[in-house]
Amino acid sequence: MSNEDLSQNIFADYEVVSSSEEQKNKPDLRTKLKHLGLFLLTFLFVTLSGANFVGFEPVLFPVAMPGTEDILRGLLFAVLFLGFLTTHEFGHYFAAVYHKVRVTLPYYIPLPVGIGTLGAVIRIKERVRKVTQLFDIGVAGPVAGFIVSLIILIIGFINLPEPEFMLNFAGHEELKEYIIETGEYPDFITDDNGEGVLTVGNTLLFSLMSSFADNMPPMWEMYHFPFLFAGWLGLFFTALNLMPVGQLDGGHILYSLIGYKKHKIVARIFFTGLTILAGIEMIPLLSDLLTQYLGFGLGSWFIWGSILYLVMQKAFRYDTVWINAMLAISLAVTLIYNFIFPPEQIGQGSLIWVVWTFITAFFIGVEHPPVQQEEELTFGRRVIGWISMLIFVLCISINPLFTS
């Protein structure tokens, strides 16, 4: 994620050797060791977290350490996922080096929960003055990472084991009985009486690729397979970075393709769509909490509407016309969705879009700042740019992680 706004306050003591062009992007040994240390710590956390997802007898880190076999499977997952992440970040890095734009090495962000990391960022140390530079730096990361994710998934789909492979995992007793009886995966959730099962959301591209694979596990068991899970995460992380807002990669790319004025409109409309997804997640949660403690849940709409109004003030820079119009649209679409698809039919979401709504409004920004030197992109760059926007559509999951 080449997000200058998001990372400008992180690790600001990057070593600058000289202001001359020849000395750009030549970090000293201390800086290299700092980045390497963050990478190794992230690698450790991703390995341990991965062992819990893809291990045969997972344990809750840090209560106990996984066994040797599970550690090795977690290690494979870490190599695959961090291989994607590293390729993505160094795509940005080498594009910046090529254009002689000062940039840091990737900062890996370790996290001892979840998948072991929040990802990685690089910090652009100077203003990008040309649209061509902006485009190349923005597009290099997601395209490079996307290719790696595709390779990982292809290998995973080609080498999928038989359904009996699930017999190696602890638990899953009802699933195992079904596989023993039929030799196939069920098309319905079997474990935990259908409650509380962690399910990974599908994407257009993943669904298309899996349709050609034999013995494809259901999405609520897919994360037990290192290649499939790492590849799916690669697609989804690519899509997150390709969101066409602010200074995300997708914001850089779409700004370069259509210019400041058109991008401003598209980005604001897209952000409104993001708030709709956030509302779909948040309203049921607020309603349950209010019903539990106050006996009624209608106040959830007032609370969410008030929060959303404050968020849109920041996102739309206090533009009253946009705030009022987009607030009304967001709440109306959320209301219609919840009426047509009650939460109990689709399970409990992960609140990821609530988080991204706040991150976009307060850190990334919705609009892309103008570039000093506007210029028309070459035909080849425009083709790559629109393909990257197509990649976003193919890789995004509206409900990426939920329990049902």
N, C-alpha and C positions, 0 to 999 in steps of 0.2 A: 504494500500500500504506500504509494509515493505521496503521502498526505502531509504537506508542510504545516498546515494549521494544527493538525492533530498531534504532530510530533515535535513542534517547535520548542516545547518546554521540557522535552525528555532528553536527558543526558546532554546538556548543552555544552559540555567541556570538550567537545571534539577538537583534536589538535589541528591547527592550521599552520602549515610549515612556511608558506610564503604566498604572497598575493599574485605572484607571476603565473602565467599560464602553464609554464613548465612544471611548477610545483603543486598544481592542483591535484587533489585526490591521491595524495601520498601520505597516508597516516603513519605515525611513528609506532614503535613497538608497543608502547603502553596502550595505545588506542586499539591496536590489533588484538592484544591480550584481553582487553575489556570486552570486545565483541565476541571473541572466542569463548570467554567465560560464560557469557549470556547464552551462547549457542549450546555449550556443553550442559549447562543447567537445564535448558529447555529440552535438550535431547533426553536427559535423565527423566524429567517429568513426563514427557510424551511416551517414553518406553514403559514407565510404570503404569500410566493411565491406559496405554494401549494394551498392556497385559490384562487389565481388568475387562476391556471390551472383547478382545480376541482370544483370551486365555481359556483353557479348558476348565480350570477351577479358580475363577476370579475371586479376589479378596478386596476389601475396601481399603485402599491406601489412605493414610499411613498406619492403619490398625495392624496390618500384617504384611509381610513381603510375599509376592507371588512365588510359585515354584520355578525351578530352572526352565522347564519346558515353556511355561507361560511367559517368563522373561524373554526367552528367545523369540516367541511370537510377538511380544510387545516390541522387541528390538526391530523385527522386520517391519512392523507397522510404523515405527518412528523413522526408519530409513526411508520408507516410501513417502510418508506425509511430509517430512522435513525436506526430502528431495524435491517435492513439488514446491514447497514454500521457499526454499533456497533459490531454486530456478526462477521463480517469480521475482523475488527481490533483486537478484543479480541481473535480471533482465532490465529492470529500472537502472541499476547501478552502471552497467556497461553502456547503456544508451546515454546516460548523463556524462560519463567519461568521454564517450565519442564526441559529444557536443561541447566538451570542455566546460561543463557546468559543475560547480563544486557540490559534492554530495558525500554523505557519510556512508560507511559500510552498514549493512543491515543490523538493526537492533532487534534481536529475538526477545520475545516477552514470555518468560516462563510462568506457569501457573500450576500449582499442585493439585488442581481439581479439573473436572471436565476432561478435555483431551490433552491436557498438559501444557497448553499455550494459548495465548490470545492472538498469536500470529507474529508478524514482524513488520517493522517499518524502516524506511530510510528517511533521512532528513536532507532536503535540498537546501544548501547553504547560501544560495544567492537567487535573486529574482530571475526567472526564465523570461527572456525578452522577446523570443520569436515563437510564433505559432508552430512552426515545424519542429523546434526543439521540444516544445510542450507536448506535441502529439507523439513524437518518437519515444520520449521518456515515459509518457503515460501508457502507451500501447504495448511496449516491449515486455513489461512484466506479465500482464494477464495472458498475452498470446503464448509466451514461453511456458508459463505455468499450465495453461490449458493443454498444450501439446503433451507435457509430462503426465498430466492427469489422464489423458486419453490412452497413452501407452500403458499406464498402470492398470486402467480398467480393462483394456483389451487382453492383457496378460491374465488378469483375474477371471474374466469371462471364459477365456480359452481353457483355463485349468481348473474350472469349478469341479469340486468333488461330488460324488453321489450324495443324495440326501442322508444316507447312513452316517455320513461324517458328523452329523449333529449328535450322534450317540456318544461322542467323545466328551461332550460338554456336561458339566454338573447341572443339576436341575432339569428343566424342560421336560418333565416326566410325561405330560400329556402329549407333547409334540413327539417325543420318542416313541410312545405307543402307537401314534398315528403312522409314523414312518415305518415302524416294524410291520404293521398290518398292511400298509398300502405300497410302501416303497417310494412314496412321493411326499412332497411338502403339502400341507393343507392350504386352502385358500381362505381360511378363517383363523382368527386368533384362538389358540388352544390353551396357553398357559394362564395361570392366575385367574381362571374363570372369566377371562376377557377384560380384566380390570388392571390398570396400572402397568400395561405393557408398553415399553419404550419403542416407538416406531419412528423410523427415518422417512422423511417425506420424499416422494419421487420427483424427478425432473423430466422434462421432455427428452433430453438427450440420454439420460440414464435409462429411461423407460424404453427408448428405441433400441439402445444397445442390448439391454437385457432380453428383449424379445427374440434375439437371435441366439441366445444362450440356452443350453440344456441345464436342467437341475438348478434353476435360479431360485435361491432362497427367498422367502417373503421378506418384505421390508422391515418387519419387526424382528427379524433374525439376521439381517444383512450385515450389521456391524460386527458380527463374530468373524468375518472374513477379512483379513488384513488388506488385500488388494482392493476389494470392493469398497470397504469403508474409507481407506485412504484416497481412492480415486473419487468417491462421492464427495468427500470433504474438499478435495481439490477443485471439483466443479463448483461447489457451493461458495467456497472462498473466492474463486475467480468471479462468480456472479456478484458477490457483495462488493468487490472492488470495482466492478464495471457499472455499478449504479451511476446514472448520469447526473450526479449532483456534486456541487462544491468542488473540492480538490481531490476527490476520489479519482481513480484512473478513468472511470467512465465519464466523469465530469470533464477531465482534460480532453478526452477523445471527442466527445460530442461538441464541446465548445469549439474545438479546432475544425469540426466539420460544418457547423451551422452558424458560428459567430455568437457574439455576446448577447444581442437582443433576443434572438430566437431561443438560445439556450436558457436564458432567464425564465421565459415562459414555460418551456418544457420541464425545466428543473422544478419549478413551483408546482406544476400539475403532478409531476412524479412524486414529489414530497407529500402531496395530498393523498395520493394512493398509498403511500407508506403509512400515513396516519390512519387510513381505513383498516389496513392490516393490523396496526397496533390496537385500534378500537375493538376489532373482532376478538383479539386476545384479552384485552383489559376489561371490557364490560362484564363478561361472565365472572371473572375473578372478583371484581368489585361488588357485583351483585351477590355472590356467595358470602362474602365477608359481611356486607350490610345485613343480609338476611340472617346470618348466624348471630350477630351481635345486637341488631336493632329490630329484627323481625320483619323487615321489608327491604327490597332491593332496588326500588325505582330510583333512589338517590344516586345510584351508580352513574346514570346518564348525566346528572348535574355535575358530579365530581369530575367525570372524564371530560365533559364539555368545558369546564372551567380550566382544567389542566391543559387541554388542547388549545384553548384560546391564548393562554400565556405562551405556549410553545410556538404557536403560529405568529405571535407578535415578534418573537425573536427571529424565526425562520424567514418571515416576509418583510422584515425591517420596518415594522409598524405601518405597513401599507394597508389602510383600513379596508379598502375595496377588496383586495385579495383575501385578507383575513376573514371578513364576514362571508364572502362567497365560498371560500374553500372550507371554512368551518361548517357551514350549512351542508355542503356536499358530503363532507367526511362523515358527519353524524347521520345524515339521511341514508347513505349507502350502508353504513355499519348497522343501522336499525333494520334495514331491509334484509341484509345478510343474516342477522341473528333471528329474524322471523322465519326465513326460508330454511336455514340450517341451524337448528338449535344446537347449543354446545355439546349436549349429551350425545349427539349423533356423530360428532367428529373428534371428540376427545379434548383433553386439556392441552393447549399450546404451551410453548416454552417461553413466551414473552420476548422472544428475540426481536420482534419488530417494534415493541415498546422501547426496548433499549436502543435500537438503531434510530428510532424517531428522535430521541433525546440527543444521541451522539451527533446525528446529522444537523439538528437545529443549533446546538450549542458548541460544537467542536469543528465539524467538517464544514458546515455552512451549506446553504442551498444553492446560492448563485456562485458562479465562477468569476473571480476578479478579472478585469480586462487585461489583455496582454499588450505590451507596449508596441510591438511590431506585428500588425496583422498582415497575413499573406495567404494566398490560395495554396492549398495542399496539392501535391502532385496526384495524378490519377491513381497511381499505385497505393499511395497512402490513404486516399479516400476509400478505395476498395477494402483495404485492411481495416480501416476505421468502421465501416458499416458491417463488415464481418464480425468485428468484435462486439458490436451492438447485438448482432444475431446470437453470438455466443452467450451474451447475458440472458436473452430470452430462453435459450435452450438449457441453461444451467441453473436458473433460479428455481427455488422451491417456495411456493406460497406458504406452506406449513412444514418447515424443514425438520422440526423435531417435536413430537407430542406423545402423550400417553393416552391410551385408550383401553 
